[in-house]
Amino acid sequence: PAIMRRVDTSLFPRDRVLIAVQDDLLLINGLLATIVLATGLSVPQVLFGAYLVMLLAVAGAGWLFGRAVLETRWAAVALVLAMSIRHRVPKTGVNTLEHYFHPRMIAFAFGTAGLATLVRGRTWVAFALAMGAGVVHPTTGIWFAIVIGGGALIASPEQRRRWLLLALACAVAAIGVLYSGALADRLVVMDADWLHSLATKDYLFPNQWSASTWLQHALYVIVIAISLRARRRL
């Protein structure tokens, strides 16, 4: 709908406020709308092409990561095949691989490629790819920046002071933006109408998660720890 609204401004007159909340943060919607207008293709045709690019990007990033952390090419192939298995991330509205085009998956490809370059010791390239992920999908980019930043602190102790200073500078810049009032129209308490629009998305509020949901997410940490221990033994 966001792309269609950019192509035809008369669409969705009563839903523009709701659509614009996320559309304003996603530059890729404007890019796809521009392609629609420039080529004369339909929105479904352009989205199908974008979906193919998305699949190739995810597969390519998986291959790069597999080659960085696994010993053989067949192991990397197995990882890419495993990444093609779609399942819902517990207590979210997100799948590990979407069956339609979504900018989050492009950002995931950027971030995964960033992890691969971090493992190979190319830290600045990893940070650049994390920034690319943030441009495509801001929240996904933030999570990858946290992971890559933490990885850089551990993997490059001689560079630790530089990374900490960079993190401090980013934190100061973020606080400055908050206090400048630039985001004042967004940093507000949601009223009853907005909460009603999110009634079915209970996963957005962690304080409402059940113990079983927290346990499911905790299992990720346990599996990663066991995998790391096995890797070190080998």
Secondary structure as UniProt FT lines:
FT   HELIX           2..7
FT   TURN            9..10
FT   TURN            13..14
FT   HELIX           16..23
FT   TURN            24..25
FT   HELIX           27..39
FT   HELIX           43..69
FT   HELIX           73..83
FT   TURN            90..91
FT   HELIX           103..119
FT   TURN            120..121
FT   HELIX           123..136
FT   HELIX           138..155
FT   HELIX           157..159
FT   HELIX           160..180
FT   TURN            181..186
FT   HELIX           192..197
FT   TURN            198..200
FT   HELIX           202..204
FT   HELIX           206..208
FT   HELIX           211..233
//
